[in-house]
């Protein structure tokens, strides 16, 4: 299953925050949860392959219980390769 969407990058709040994330839109999160919600790993995570620009890597989606969506952490290596900063709108493709 492949999902494509455009989202804004956000910085985890906190004094020394360095973690960057994107929130998987509600519509896609609901579909993912319905299809794969029973196949989770630790902390409810789901393994995925992600493509942003020319960069492809394997990681996990994590559930955000407050919003009912999934969040995707963005590695510093990916952010550097694709010149991504907090506040940027980016196209993301995830494959479960």
C-alpha positions, -999 to 999 in steps of 0.1 A, spaced: 0 0 0 13 34 -10 2 68 3 12 102 -12 6 135 5 20 170 10 25 181 46 43 207 67 74 198 87 73 206 124 98 207 152 91 187 184 84 213 211 109 217 239 138 237 251 165 218 231 142 203 205 159 188 175 135 162 163 116 170 131 83 153 121 55 154 97 19 144 106 3 119 82 -31 135 72 -62 122 91 -77 105 59 -45 85 52 -40 78 89 -75 63 92 -69 41 62 -35 29 75 -50 22 110 -79 3 95 -56 -18 72 -26 -23 95 -35 -12 130 -33 -48 143 3 -54 130 20 -28 152 54 -30 169 66 -13 201 47 19 210 22 11 182 46 18 155 43 5 119 73 -2 96 73 18 64 95 28 34 95 66 28 104 86 -2 110 123 -1 125 138 -32 153 114 -43 158 100 -8 143 66 2 147 50 36 130 26 60 116 38 93 84 36 113 52 56 117 41 63 153 6 69 165 -3 103 179 -32 95 203 -42 131 207 -49 137 170 -57 101 160 -31 103 132 4 89 127 36 109 129 67 103 108 102 113 122 126 128 96 162 118 100 188 146 100 205 129 71 173 130 50 167 167 59 202 176 49 200 157 16 167 172 7 173 207 23 143 204 46 137 227 76 108 231 101 79 249 84 87 236 49 58 219 30 71 187 15 57 158 -7 59 125 11 53 90 -2 50 61 23 47 24 15 36 -1 41 
